[in-house]
Amino acid sequence: MTISDVIEHKVATSDLFRVMAADAYEQVLYCHDAASGLRAIIAIHNTTLGPALGGIRMRPYASETDALEDVLRLAKAMTYKSAVAGLDLGGGKTVIIGGPEQKSEALFRSLGRFIQSMGGRYVAATDVGTTGDDLTYVRTETPYVTGVPVEWGGLGDTSILTGLTVYLGMKAGAEAVWGSESLSGKRIAVQGAGKVGMHLMEHLHAEGANLFVADVLPESAARAADHFGATIVPEGDIYDVECDVFAPCSLGAVLNEGTIPRLRCKLVCGGANNQLALDQDGERLNERGILYAPDFVVNSGGVISAAAELRKAPLAWAEGIARRVGSTTRGILAQAQKEGIAPSAAAVAAARERIERIGATKRMLVPGDLRHGR
């Protein structure tokens, strides 16, 4: 039983317990408020290392099943992301079914009350479709929110650090492919000129990379062209650009059996979550000789920023942790090469190993009488 079974309608939502058991999910909460129009799902994948942290994504999903698939995949990715980054956090996620026209104070405050009811097991942040301003409404109802504006006591936009960590991960990937971490003169195709994509391009432009950009919103691509001299590519053609690096910075599942054969690059490294549609897509990239810098390794800047907020640590602490991402990426890529496996598999193995190691320590330290209720 897998998430894909749900999407293919092989099982009903009533079989969710079996789906959760297949990937060891802890909790799925459906949230509905008729007055505000809120329809949301919160998923917690694993809290072995600490409270589940993950952003609030808002999209006009075609169906509730699509929303369920997205929240489950994203929550698991957040578990692995925090584990590999060395953070004491688990993985969770929220998806809101709806477009930007449905945003309101009432809707986000309603969601905040649902998050509050979870007692700190889940901590929210921003994601695709939400902003720091949206989170201020959530924060009105619960303290379990990160990524709020500085004036609210937060560290501000988490995408700034995400842009940095993707950049550092890309330099590590470049070193593995070309023997040098320099990106000067490299042709880099960026899919998505949103918050993370723009911050990434700031670093790449400063280093002298040649940028190509595509976005579903023409005005976003035009902004990248104005700021960084990027060449605009039609959104559907970005996979076919002859380049050195392909950087997915939009939505997930963009690397699949249909798009991977079209890629004309040597390295894939971007800020989007869940870039691989299926686990075997990591193997497909490997078979084509395209190095994949695993997304949850390189795009960890946001969760690092959130962890700093929870610790009430300064931005300098978060930046220090973020700058380790380059060396972490090098370690994952080296391990993959040593074992002859895809980098995506090596990254998952590293995350699971840390979770199991810490989980075993916790089990050892819990007295047997307490475990058995005596």
FENDAGI-V38985 format. One line per field, one symbol per residue. ss: DSSP state (@ for helix, = for strand, . for the rest). phi: phi as a letter, one per 20 degrees, with the letter a starting at -180 (. if undefined). psi: psi as a letter, one per 20 degrees, with the letter a starting at -180 (. if undefined). A space follows every 50 residues. Layout:
ss->???
phi->???
psi->???
This chain:
ss->..@@@@@.....@@@@@@@@@@....=======....=========.... .========....@@@@@@@@@@@@@@@@@@@@@.....========..@ @@..@@@@@@@@@@@@.....=====.....@@@@@@@@@@...=....@ @@......@@@@@@@@@@@@@@@@@@@@........=====...@@@@@@ @@@@@@@..=====...@@@@@@@@@@@..==..@@@@@@.=..====.. ....=....@@@.=..==.......=...@@@@@@@@...==..@@@@.. @@@@@@@@@@@...@@@@@@@@..@@@@@@@@@@@@@@@...@@@@@@@@ @@@@@@@@@@@@@@@..@@@@...
phi->.cggfffemfcegfefgfffffdlfebcdedccffenfcbcdcdebcger gfdafddcbegfbfffffgfffffffffgffffffmeecdcbaccdeqef fefagffffffgfffffemnfccebebgnccgfffffffgdbeebcnfgg fenednffffffgfffgfffffffffednbefdfnfecedeodeffgfff fgffffenfedcbcbfdgfffffffffcmfefdggfdffeffbecddfcd eemedbfeegfefccdbdbbefelfefcgffffffffemdfdeggfeede gfffffffffelefgffffffffefgfffgffffffffemcfgfffffff ffffffffffffffeeggfffemd
psi->prhhhghjkhqrhijhhhgghhklqhppppppohgijpoqppppgpkgha qppqropoqmqhrhgggggghgghgghhghghghikqlqaprqpppoqrh iiqrggghhghhhgghiikihpprarapiqrhhhhhgghhiqimprjrqh ijjajboiighghghgghhhhghhhhgijqipjpiqopoooolbgggghg hgggghikqoqqqqqhohhghhghgghjkqpppphijhhiporhppnokc rrkioaihhgiiplripporiqqlhphqhihhhggghikppoopgighkj hghgghhgghikqrhhgghgghiihghggggghgggggikrqhghhgggg ghggggghghgghhioqhhhhjk.
